[in-house]
Amino acid sequence: MKTCTEHPSFLLLLLLAIPLPLSPFLLVRASSSSLLGIAPPDLKYFEGSTFLCKDGSKRVPKARLNDNFCDCVDGTDEPGTSACPQSRFYCKNVGYVPQKIYSSRVNDGICDCCDGSDEYNGFVECPNTCWDAGKASREKLAKQVNVYKEGVKIRRSEIEGAKKLRQQNDIKLVTLRSTEKKLSDQVQKLKVEKESIEEREKRELADQQRETEKEAEKKRKAASSLREEVKSADQQSNTESGVVESDSKAQKADGASHETKAECAPTLEETNEDAPEVRLTDLEDEPKLEALSKEDLGRVVAARWTGEDTTVHVPEENESRDLEEDSFEDQDNEADLDSDAESEHVDSEDDEYSSPSEEQQVPETSHEPKKLAWWQRFIPGMMKRFYRKPVDKSEAERIRNQYSEATTQLATVQHQISELESKLKEDFGPEAVFYSFHDKCFELKVQKYNYKVCPFKQAIQQEGHMSTRLGNWDGFKDNYTVMMFSSGDRCWNGPDRSLRVKLLCGVRTELRNVDEPSRCDYVAELVTPTLCLESKLQKKLDRQLSGVHDEL
């Protein structure tokens, strides 16, 4: 039989019962093990004597942190053990990329962290491979730091350039507005002159039309008068021929009767001693018929039909000329008498009213201006009114050309002002760092497509001669790290196209990596020095010094 001293459990209990001093190394080990698996940002969360479960379910004493018993349902109290399946273990991985692993992998005999911190129970020895694994990452980080350093310098230069451009455009806008004012006044003045010339040309054209109408009316009246004269002459000729024919027939029918009437007719001495007479038997004498008036000719024709013998007086040529001269002399004498009477009347009025006596005459003084008579003031105005200087064609053409040129210049200046005002109203980001993007486009060839992105305007996709609009400018997003283009051409049975351009730090501004992850939704990357911020450069420098390359 074994004694109690020989039993292994008895010896174990005996050792446990003997109080032994704890090693300082074990105390530090136990203290540091309670903070295992906690990410640096979460260390402050466990500084107090108690802490609250992150789901808010309960408050737990700090002594229960990493005690291998799950007090919080969400695993807040067990980040460094495998007691809670919901918790995560944080690997620092100094010299490489930090990471988080599931708590179920803690102390499972497999080295998941390159620094071996997940296997702290000592059953498995995990060598630290983070330095070797982080060599490529450190080189990448070093390149990023160099790019950021150079990009920051370029960004500062672009900001200064944007300030100068902004000032130049402000000055240009003031100059354009001044030019617009001058051109507007010039256009208005030339417009008045042009309208005045056009009004004068209209009046001249109207006068010419009236003269043309008058000439046409005169010609029309002359033609009408000529037609009346021809018609009257034809009627007279027909009448004379009819009278002669009827007279010839009458002579043959009744010769004796006609002779008797001729004997009984009055003689020339009885009617008029100085004028010859015309009887019915004398109708064949054509020159005498032409000398008759219309009334006498009518009486002759009437006598032919009534059978009466009518004698008419035909004045001789000399007699008619003497009568006309006498009538003209009588008119001249009457006009002379009227003129003499009027002149005597004016002279008498001048003697009575216009010739004052010496007592009534007022001596003239050289100091008082001589007043103009009403007719002296009236005549110049009437002369200007009725006498218009013809329009100078070359002068009119010169004013029209000047007006056209000034109007074109004014429209150009107004267009420049509109574009410049629209440009100055745009949002160019902090310190107007994107000011240089306004008049630029960035292109990239991807297989058969050519992509063209124009900030503040639009983005298009070109294939040969065909062009598809990916979107119109929709502003910056996500704190000026993304450019948005929306409301592009509609896809067939789909939505409108859109483009999201992510901005990255780079030494040169260039477009890259255009893709279509979903239908009609495009994404691209644009590297530019404008995204090389000094704050991000400082963070990368800190990570480079600490050996931490990225934070998860």
Disulfide bonds with the S-S distance in Angstrom:
Cys53-Cys72 1.83
Cys70-Cys84 1.99
Cys91-Cys113 1.59
Cys111-Cys126 1.65
Cys114-Cys130 1.76
Cys441-Cys454 1.96
Cys491-Cys520 1.57
Cys505-Cys532 1.85
